[in-house]
Every structure is written in C-alpha cells, then in structure tokens.
Amino acid sequence: MGWRLRGEQYEEIEPTEQGWRWSEVLGLYLGIHNRQLRYFFPNGELVPTPEEAEKIERQRAERLAQKLRELGVDPDTL
C-alpha cells in the first residue's frame, strides 16, 4: 500500500486500474513494468531509464544520418 501525509494524518493512495500509485511530489505514477518498479507520465507513457533514453537518441541520430545520406549529404562532414 502507498500512503501520503495530509496534515497530521496519513491516508492511503488509491491505485489505478493498472495498480499504479500517483506521486504528488514527482508528478508521476509509480508502478510495475516487466517486474520492475518504474515511473509513468500522467498520460500513462513509460518514463525511459537513462539507458533507454540514450538508446532512443542513438537510434534517432542514426535515422537522421541515413536520411541525410539518402539526400546526398555525408553527415560525417558536417
């Protein structure tokens, strides 16, 4: 169970249908994803770990470089 302090009393944080609990301090949900405790944005999207974010950015850069090559531009000379 999750609890939050309201004044001098603790009250339970009700879970969502997915079992996530809202953190007012973080402005994020906390829940389990693939057997790990993870953060979720208010819209339900998973917050990437630093490793996941780095991988996403690397893939994005590779796609951009490929597009530049298709347009006849060598991204390594920019």
VENKA-V358344 format. One record per helix or strand of 3 or more residues. SS is the DSSP state (H for helix, E for strand). FROM is the first residue (numbers start at 0). TO is the last residue. Records with the same first field share a line. If there is no record, write none. Layout:
BEGIN
SS=FROM-TO + FROM-TO
END
This chain:
BEGIN
E=1-5 + 8-12 + 20-22 + 27-32 + 35-39
H=49-69 + 74-76
END
